[in-house]
């Protein structure tokens, strides 16, 4: 959604910018930890690596000449933060498929992730055993 300029824009930015900026620290720390998990655990579980570059793009919007330096920095920040969260979601989906490919119980208030479409139905023991249990 694009927000149009208004008379209170600068005041809103002065309030929001410091709060948004502090999120970079936990995102960066979690990113490092998630990458350690990804590089150690995925090979052990024989799960293919998720390609980081397919999820995180930082510099493309910074090349736009009509953005101010401030706007370019925050476009880079948003590209990183949102991209890395998307990347983690993919790693989480691959991990969930490996450990527990079972759909959640139907709930009208839950929006199930797209990656769970091929999972076993909740409560369907036969489907689960067929998909995930070793055959003797």
C-alpha positions in Angstrom: 0.0 0.0 0.0 1.3 3.4 -0.9 0.8 6.1 1.7 0.3 9.6 0.4 2.0 12.6 1.8 0.2 14.5 4.6 0.9 17.2 7.1 1.8 14.8 9.9 4.1 12.6 7.9 7.4 14.0 9.4 6.1 13.6 12.9 5.0 10.1 12.3 8.4 9.2 10.8 10.2 10.7 13.8 8.2 8.3 16.0 8.3 5.2 13.9 11.9 5.3 12.5 13.7 4.6 15.8 11.4 1.7 16.6 11.7 0.1 13.1 15.5 0.6 13.1 15.9 -1.4 16.3 14.4 -4.5 14.7 17.5 -4.9 12.6 19.5 -6.3 15.6 17.3 -9.2 16.4 16.7 -10.0 12.7 20.5 -10.0 12.1 21.1 -12.3 15.2 18.3 -14.6 14.2 19.6 -14.6 10.6 23.0 -15.8 11.7 21.5 -18.4 14.0 19.1 -19.7 11.2 22.0 -19.9 8.8 24.1 -22.0 11.3 21.0 -24.3 11.7 20.6 -24.4 7.9 24.2 -25.3 7.1 24.6 -27.9 9.9 21.2 -29.6 10.1 20.0 -29.7 6.5 22.8 -31.9 5.3 22.4 -34.2 8.3 18.7 -34.6 7.5 19.5 -34.8 3.7 17.3 -31.8 3.0 18.5 -29.7 0.0 19.8 -26.3 0.9 17.4 -23.4 0.4 19.0 -20.8 -2.0 19.3 -17.6 0.0 19.5 -15.4 -3.1 16.1 -16.6 -4.2 14.5 -14.9 -1.2 16.6 -11.9 -0.3 17.2 -8.9 -2.6 18.7 -5.8 -1.1 20.3 -3.4 -3.6 17.9 -3.2 -6.6 15.7 -0.5 -5.2 18.7 1.5 -4.0 19.6 2.1 -7.7 16.4 4.1 -8.3 17.5 7.7 -8.8 14.3 9.3 -7.6 14.7 8.0 -4.0 16.5 10.0 -1.4 19.4 8.4 0.5 17.2 7.8 3.5 14.5 6.1 1.3 17.2 3.9 -0.3 18.6 2.8 3.0 15.1 1.9 4.3 14.3 0.1 1.0 17.5 -1.9 1.5 16.5 -2.6 5.1 13.0 -3.7 4.2 14.4 -5.9 1.3 16.7 -7.6 3.8 14.3 -8.0 6.7 11.3 -9.2 4.7 13.5 -11.3 2.4 15.2 -13.0 5.3 11.8 -13.8 7.0 10.6 -15.3 3.7 13.8 -17.3 3.6 13.3 -18.6 7.2 9.7 -19.5 6.3 11.0 -21.7 3.5 13.6 -23.3 5.8 10.8 -23.9 8.3 8.6 -25.4 5.7 11.3 -27.8 4.6 12.0 -28.7 8.2 8.2 -29.2 8.9 7.9 -31.5 5.9 10.8 -33.6 7.1 9.6 -33.9 10.7 5.9 -33.7 10.6 4.1 -33.5 7.3 0.6 -33.4 8.9 -2.0 -30.7 8.2 -3.4 -28.9 11.2 -6.9 -29.7 12.4 -9.4 -27.7 10.4 -10.0 -24.3 12.0 -11.9 -21.5 10.3 -9.6 -19.0 12.0 -6.4 -20.6 10.6 -4.9 -19.7 7.3 -2.8 -22.8 6.6 0.5 -22.2 4.8 0.6 -23.2 1.1 3.5 -25.6 1.7 1.2 -27.8 3.8 -1.1 -28.7 0.8 0.6 -32.0 0.2 0.8 -32.9 3.9 -1.2 -35.8 5.3 -4.7 -34.9 6.5 -5.1 -34.4 10.2 -6.1 -37.7 11.8 -5.4 -39.8 8.7 -3.1 -42.4 10.1 -3.0 -44.5 6.9 -2.0 -41.5 4.8 0.7 -40.5 7.3 2.1 -44.0 7.4 2.2 -44.3 3.7 4.0 -41.0 3.2 6.4 -40.9 6.2 6.9 -44.3 7.8 9.6 -46.7 6.6 8.5 -49.7 4.8 9.9 -53.0 6.1 
